[in-house]
Amino acid sequence: MILITIFIAVLCLFPYEVTSQAAKLWADPSDVGLNTVQMIEHHGYVCETHYVTTEDGYIVTVHRIPNGIQDDGTSKKPAVFIMHGLTSSSADFVNMGPGRSLGYLLADLGYDVWIGNARGNAYSRNHTTLDIVADAEQFFDFSWHEIGYYDVAATIDYILNVNGDDSLYYVGHSQGTTSFLVLTTTRPEYNEKIKMASLMAPAAILEHRPFGLTQELCKYIDKVEIILKNWKIYEIPFVEVIREWAMTNCVNPDYIETCDMLFSLFGDFDENEMEREMIPVIGTNAPSNAAMKQYVHYGQQVKNGGFSQYDYGTEKNMELYGSEKPPAYDFSKISAPVAVYYAKDDHVAPYEDALNVISKLPKVADDYLITQEGFNHLDFLYAKDIVELVYNELIVVMQKY
């Protein structure tokens, strides 16, 4: 019963596909088994770990690469804040190595790089008063709304205080785009602290799901939420087991289909774009931990359409919001320039929904569609030619601001 419930909740956002293509080359990259700090330092970069306390007591970890590999770190640099997606972490912006992962690229180009970790993931599991085990129900009582409203806001303030500037660049992938949209619509004063934002695979409006099964399952997201609460499933279970299994077995071509299935459960990718010998590196830190409420909130967007705050039901909505339905996020309050990067074949954040988001943004800095066949949701992080397909354009647009 538990596994079925988890499967339903995951499918509401992330339909999986399994490929039978045989692996050509298998390797054991040297970053297998390393966390974010260890990977960065392994490649000769400086890495700092900072802890930010939010208004509601969560202690989130931010990893900083203050300068590039050839830089002595003495000059002042513009800050860029990178925020990850659902079941992700700071590791996903460095695990493909220098010259390919965005964290290293930006550091080497002269940026002060800060990579965030949302509450509840593998690097942000502390609170000023709540214990993550004894108080699990209270600790994981958050969705991506709180991540945007509290975590991103507090991290921006912290970064600017350390860096000394009055604004920074923002880069988000998937849920990292959701949290940006939450922040800038609910706390519009933060728009003044954003030089510009780059949103990759925006996950907000979710009205064009490609698979009928996904749409059908999300019709019952309210029942899924009840089942999860009854079974006391507050965060995604077994992620540590999955990571350990991936590190150990995804170097073996006999397990290729299982590895593909596991990764597709958390976001589609193109088998022609991802080098499978890197899966053990990715699997060292991914999937990361997340609250089930984050999934439920996305499932509500699929079911209800639009882009709205958490739906607690009529009675509690009236208590919290003063209306029977949760309020929609008001895109007109976003005054910061925003660039959007989206893919024609993204099955998690379909391009039709990205176009809908773009149409609502007051100040569009770039509208960039990746038309390459098969390029999908996780390819924004792991594609072998991601620099040419996306990052070069993203950096050029950033440099205009």
Phi and psi in degrees as a GROMACS rama.xvg file:
@    title "Ramachandran Plot"
@    xaxis  label "Phi"
@    yaxis  label "Psi"
@TYPE xy
-60.7797  -47.7222  ILE-2
-62.8264  -38.6511  LEU-3
-63.6068  -43.1632  ILE-4
-61.694  -46.8473  THR-5
-61.1786  -43.1809  ILE-6
-59.6288  -42.525  PHE-7
-64.2123  -45.8509  ILE-8
-62.5675  -41.1775  ALA-9
-66.3613  -43.3696  VAL-10
-63.0541  -25.4243  LEU-11
-56.555  -26.709  CYS-12
-116.277  -35.5457  LEU-13
-125.764  83.1705  PHE-14
-65.2588  144.895  PRO-15
-109.407  154.678  TYR-16
-130.504  141.686  GLU-17
-115.487  131.842  VAL-18
-105.89  149.165  THR-19
-106.855  8.66778  SER-20
-62.421  133.378  GLN-21
-77.1216  145.777  ALA-22
-73.6096  140.821  ALA-23
-94.0756  -45.5767  LYS-24
-130.594  140.41  LEU-25
-129.595  137.881  TRP-26
-138.08  174.216  ALA-27
-125.409  79.0214  ASP-28
-57.8599  150.945  PRO-29
-70.9179  -12.9218  SER-30
-87.4673  -0.586773  ASP-31
-60.3132  131.017  VAL-32
87.6021  -1.66582  GLY-33
-98.5103  141.946  LEU-34
-83.7017  -176.668  ASN-35
-57.7558  -50.0505  THR-36
-61.1856  -45.3652  VAL-37
-64.1244  -39.3583  GLN-38
-63.4339  -46.5329  MET-39
-61.441  -47.302  ILE-40
-68.9581  -31.8852  GLU-41
-58.8898  -31.3361  HIS-42
-95.9294  11.9289  HIS-43
89.9807  7.88633  GLY-44
-94.3112  156.135  TYR-45
-80.4435  137.325  VAL-46
-131.851  127.776  CYS-47
-110.577  144.933  GLU-48
-111.388  124.135  THR-49
-120.306  147.921  HIS-50
-118.744  126.252  TYR-51
-116.173  129.319  VAL-52
-99.9098  126.297  THR-53
-84.0547  169.04  THR-54
-59.3076  -30.7199  GLU-55
-100.763  18.6023  ASP-56
93.98  -0.295733  GLY-57
-79.2188  143.784  TYR-58
-110.355  108.212  ILE-59
-105.793  146.889  VAL-60
-98.2564  135.893  THR-61
-124.342  130.504  VAL-62
-101.836  131.228  HIS-63
-117.477  131.991  ARG-64
-110.147  98.7151  ILE-65
-74.0187  -18.7694  PRO-66
-160.338  164.594  ASN-67
-76.0311  175.744  GLY-68
-66.664  -29.0952  ILE-69
-101.2  9.23666  GLN-70
-104.67  137.976  ASP-71
-83.8723  -3.98474  ASP-72
78.931  13.3809  GLY-73
-89.2467  -23.2386  THR-74
-87.7192  150.455  SER-75
-74.9992  138.83  LYS-76
-129.515  150.248  LYS-77
-70.1075  139.647  PRO-78
-86.9635  142.915  ALA-79
-129.731  132.016  VAL-80
-110.255  119.252  PHE-81
-107.878  131.244  ILE-82
-125.301  134.78  MET-83
-83.9255  175.31  HIS-84
-95.8896  -171.886  GLY-85
-65.6487  138.927  LEU-86
55.4668  34.4829  THR-87
-127.141  -177.205  SER-88
-160.71  -177.172  SER-89
-59.3626  -25.6688  SER-90
-59.3947  -30.7367  ALA-91
-70.0555  -9.07944  ASP-92
-104.441  8.74727  PHE-93
-137.143  -10.5794  VAL-94
-76.3303  -9.96868  ASN-95
-89.2104  -3.10816  MET-96
91.6305  167.356  GLY-97
-58.6153  148.12  PRO-98
81.1854  -4.63526  GLY-99
-136.956  -45.2352  ARG-100
-77.2611  143.6  SER-101
-64.0213  -34.9453  LEU-102
-58.4967  -46.6692  GLY-103
-68.7554  -42.1892  TYR-104
-57.4218  -47.5445  LEU-105
-69.062  -38.144  LEU-106
-61.431  -44.0086  ALA-107
-69.7043  -18.5784  ASP-108
-90.6127  3.27798  LEU-109
98.9116  22.0399  GLY-110
-101.642  151.479  TYR-111
-89.7497  103.617  ASP-112
-96.7927  124.984  VAL-113
-121.629  126.017  TRP-114
-117.236  118.793  ILE-115
-83.7884  167.274  GLY-116
-138.365  117.753  ASN-117
-68.7852  154.079  ALA-118
-50.967  138.103  ARG-119
88.6662  -13.5014  GLY-120
-79.2843  -175.617  ASN-121
-61.9448  -23.9213  ALA-122
-103.529  -5.97038  TYR-123
-131.749  71.6428  SER-124
-122.091  33.8331  ARG-125
-128.03  156.883  ASN-126
-146.987  154.239  HIS-127
-68.889  -26.6682  THR-128
-130.696  -23.6609  THR-129
-94.4719  140.117  LEU-130
-95.9687  132.073  ASP-131
-65.9109  -22.2904  ILE-132
-95.7131  -57.3777  VAL-133
-66.3969  -31.376  ALA-134
-115.189  37.6665  ASP-135
-57.201  -40.814  ALA-136
-61.3826  -42.3157  GLU-137
-75.5916  -39.7812  GLN-138
-60.5771  -43.648  PHE-139
-94.0347  18.648  PHE-140
-85.4578  65.4346  ASP-141
-151.293  155.442  PHE-142
-121.72  -165.919  SER-143
-71.3642  -10.9133  TRP-144
-63.1243  -49.7187  HIS-145
-65.4328  -33.4576  GLU-146
-62.0332  -44.2446  ILE-147
-70.5248  -46.8744  GLY-148
-69.4569  -38.6586  TYR-149
-105.504  -56.1357  TYR-150
-63.7922  -51.012  ASP-151
-66.0277  -40.8989  VAL-152
-60.8437  -49.4741  ALA-153
-63.7773  -37.9471  ALA-154
-68.6991  -40.576  THR-155
-59.4921  -46.8084  ILE-156
-61.0066  -41.533  ASP-157
-64.1649  -46.9573  TYR-158
-60.0977  -46.9362  ILE-159
-65.0052  -34.1208  LEU-160
-65.0705  -40.8713  ASN-161
-75.1513  -44.4875  VAL-162
-72.3504  -32.2046  ASN-163
91.5005  -2.96776  GLY-164
-90.3868  170.741  ASP-165
-103.541  -0.825275  ASP-166
-157.056  162.096  SER-167
-142.386  171.777  LEU-168
-91.3327  147.423  TYR-169
-124.729  135.739  TYR-170
-130.119  127.555  VAL-171
-131.956  148.303  GLY-172
-120.546  130.403  HIS-173
54.4683  -113.734  SER-174
-58.5836  -25.6922  GLN-175
-64.4041  -24.7937  GLY-176
-79.9277  -38.164  THR-177
-59.0309  -47.7359  THR-178
-64.8915  -33.3311  SER-179
-64.7352  -45.1221  PHE-180
-64.9853  -36.41  LEU-181
-62.0604  -49.8361  VAL-182
-59.9991  -50.5025  LEU-183
-75.8949  -13.8411  THR-184
-94.5175  -32.0318  THR-185
-94.5725  -23.146  THR-186
-132.169  70.3079  ARG-187
-60.4688  -18.533  PRO-188
-61.671  -21.1972  GLU-189
-74.6226  -14.1723  TYR-190
-57.9358  -33.674  ASN-191
-69.0897  -15.9246  GLU-192
-96.3239  5.03865  LYS-193
-112.86  114.086  ILE-194
-62.2955  -49.8652  LYS-195
-166.178  158.144  MET-196
-120.199  140.973  ALA-197
-115.733  115.128  SER-198
-110.045  117.136  LEU-199
-103.295  126.382  MET-200
54.8817  63.6473  ALA-201
-61.3389  128.942  PRO-202
-114.162  95.7945  ALA-203
-142.645  -80.6513  ALA-204
-76.5567  125.936  ILE-205
-129.692  67.7749  LEU-206
-108.826  1.2933  GLU-207
-126.365  50.5478  HIS-208
-64.5628  135.76  ARG-209
-78.6047  -22.3349  PRO-210
-109.857  128.548  PHE-211
-57.9209  -35.1333  GLY-212
-60.9749  -41.0418  LEU-213
-61.5673  -46.138  THR-214
-60.0267  -42.0815  GLN-215
-65.7394  -43.728  GLU-216
-64.2114  -37.8292  LEU-217
-73.2062  -12.1175  CYS-218
-65.1814  -22.0493  LYS-219
-108.987  25.4134  TYR-220
-62.853  -30.8668  ILE-221
-63.0872  -40.2911  ASP-222
-70.3335  -37.089  LYS-223
-59.6268  -44.1442  VAL-224
-59.9961  -42.9223  GLU-225
-63.1047  -44.4025  ILE-226
-61.4263  -43.7894  ILE-227
-59.9482  -43.0304  LEU-228
-66.8368  -41.8781  LYS-229
-62.9591  -36.0439  ASN-230
-89.3008  2.42555  TRP-231
58.0122  41.2107  LYS-232
-98.4804  99.8229  ILE-233
-100.818  -27.5168  TYR-234
-130.071  164.962  GLU-235
-63.0574  120.741  ILE-236
-82.192  161.929  PRO-237
71.0988  9.28179  PHE-238
-65.8305  -35.159  VAL-239
-65.2733  -38.1608  GLU-240
-64.3238  -43.0532  VAL-241
-61.5971  -44.3548  ILE-242
-63.0603  -44.0128  ARG-243
-63.2762  -41.8216  GLU-244
-64.0486  -42.546  TRP-245
-63.9606  -43.3144  ALA-246
-60.2544  -37.1951  MET-247
-83.669  -38.4275  THR-248
-110.223  -18.3719  ASN-249
-77.754  -0.160897  CYS-250
-85.1613  -7.80437  VAL-251
-98.1819  119.715  ASN-252
-61.4891  -18.5098  PRO-253
-67.0061  -19.376  ASP-254
-106.539  15.228  TYR-255
-58.4506  -43.2069  ILE-256
-67.2662  -38.5868  GLU-257
-66.6342  -41.1367  THR-258
-63.3393  -42.8036  CYS-259
-60.4673  -42.7627  ASP-260
-63.6247  -44.2102  MET-261
-61.0702  -44.3292  LEU-262
-68.9572  -35.7433  PHE-263
-69.2608  -24.6422  SER-264
-63.4654  -27.1101  LEU-265
-107.316  7.10622  PHE-266
144.99  131.265  GLY-267
-69.5259  156.174  ASP-268
-147.504  164.891  PHE-269
-96.5729  119.671  ASP-270
-62.9834  -20.8649  GLU-271
-82.2014  -17.1886  ASN-272
-95.6256  -32.8485  GLU-273
-89.8383  131.357  MET-274
-83.175  112.493  GLU-275
-67.2884  -18.7586  ARG-276
-68.0664  -12.3654  GLU-277
-89.5748  -6.85723  MET-278
-59.3406  -40.4222  ILE-279
-61.9692  -32.4018  PRO-280
-66.5857  -48.7944  VAL-281
-60.2412  -44.5769  ILE-282
-68.1903  -13.6768  GLY-283
-60.8949  -36.8277  THR-284
-121.705  -3.95059  ASN-285
-130.297  142.259  ALA-286
-71.6383  149.568  PRO-287
-95.8614  171.245  SER-288
-72.4944  151.695  ASN-289
-159.642  156.703  ALA-290
-78.955  142.243  ALA-291
-61.9394  -26.5988  MET-292
-64.0146  -27.3885  LYS-293
-63.7555  -43.2313  GLN-294
-65.0126  -44.3311  TYR-295
-60.9029  -41.3603  VAL-296
-62.3147  -42.7172  HIS-297
-63.7593  -40.7896  TYR-298
-60.0334  -35.579  GLY-299
-63.8411  -36.4156  GLN-300
-65.4268  -39.4073  GLN-301
-64.1187  -43.8423  VAL-302
-70.1118  -46.5195  LYS-303
-93.0847  -18.3583  ASN-304
76.9772  170.635  GLY-305
71.5649  -160.604  GLY-306
-144.138  101.522  PHE-307
-134.753  165.06  SER-308
-69.3943  173.545  GLN-309
-62.5235  135.433  TYR-310
-94.0249  108.315  ASP-311
-95.3852  2.10366  TYR-312
97.23  158.735  GLY-313
-53.3576  -48.9902  THR-314
-63.8815  -50.2288  GLU-315
-72.5801  -32.1676  LYS-316
-58.8591  -43.2806  ASN-317
-61.1754  -39.7654  MET-318
-66.7314  -43.6833  GLU-319
-85.0076  -41.8097  LEU-320
-109.225  -16.5725  TYR-321
77.3945  18.2888  GLY-322
-149.015  157.784  SER-323
-69.545  -29.3772  GLU-324
-112.64  150.809  LYS-325
-67.5162  145.709  PRO-326
-68.3666  145.179  PRO-327
-78.5335  147.452  ALA-328
-72.9024  131.324  TYR-329
-94.4163  101.467  ASP-330
-61.3085  -24.3087  PHE-331
-65.496  -15.4015  SER-332
-83.1363  -5.63816  LYS-333
-86.2504  107.792  ILE-334
-102.064  -13.8253  SER-335
-70.1402  146.607  ALA-336
-68.58  135.831  PRO-337
-129.46  127.108  VAL-338
-102.019  139.25  ALA-339
-123.26  128.738  VAL-340
-118.978  121.907  TYR-341
-146.139  159.09  TYR-342
-119.091  143.076  ALA-343
-62.9013  -32.3778  LYS-344
-107.775  22.6084  ASP-345
-75.47  115.767  ASP-346
-86.4936  -12.1467  HIS-347
-94.965  -44.0078  VAL-348
-122.022  79.4386  ALA-349
-56.5941  146.922  PRO-350
-64.5079  -27.4054  TYR-351
-62.9231  -37.8151  GLU-352
-72.4677  -35.823  ASP-353
-61.5676  -41.7452  ALA-354
-61.6605  -36.9863  LEU-355
-64.0746  -43.1458  ASN-356
-61.3741  -47.7425  VAL-357
-57.9488  -40.4924  ILE-358
-63.8977  -20.735  SER-359
-97.2336  -9.36785  LYS-360
-79.8344  128.764  LEU-361
-67.4944  -31.6947  PRO-362
-134.792  94.8583  LYS-363
-91.7691  116.392  VAL-364
-83.2794  -29.0138  ALA-365
-162.125  138.482  ASP-366
-122.544  97.4203  ASP-367
-122.743  111.23  TYR-368
-100.428  126.816  LEU-369
-89.6986  113.736  ILE-370
-95.5264  -5.48425  THR-371
-57.2169  128.489  GLN-372
-60.3286  131.6  GLU-373
88.4081  -15.6788  GLY-374
-62.5771  125.934  PHE-375
-129.353  -164.555  ASN-376
-65.0621  -48.8693  HIS-377
-79.4243  -11.565  LEU-378
-65.6067  -20.4252  ASP-379
-63.6429  -18.8082  PHE-380
-106.36  -39.1698  LEU-381
-115.794  -5.51996  TYR-382
-60.5008  141.7  ALA-383
-67.5004  -26.358  LYS-384
-115.129  34.2039  ASP-385
-63.0752  -31.5354  ILE-386
-62.2822  -47.9367  VAL-387
-70.5044  -36.5149  GLU-388
-77.9218  -34.5288  LEU-389
-133.67  -53.8732  VAL-390
-63.8282  -36.6461  TYR-391
-59.0307  -44.9245  ASN-392
-65.0986  -44.5152  GLU-393
-58.1658  -43.9501  LEU-394
-68.8951  -42.3523  ILE-395
-58.9516  -43.1425  VAL-396
-67.7474  -41.2929  VAL-397
-55.7885  -43.7202  MET-398
-67.5014  -15.8342  GLN-399
-76.35  -14.5345  LYS-400
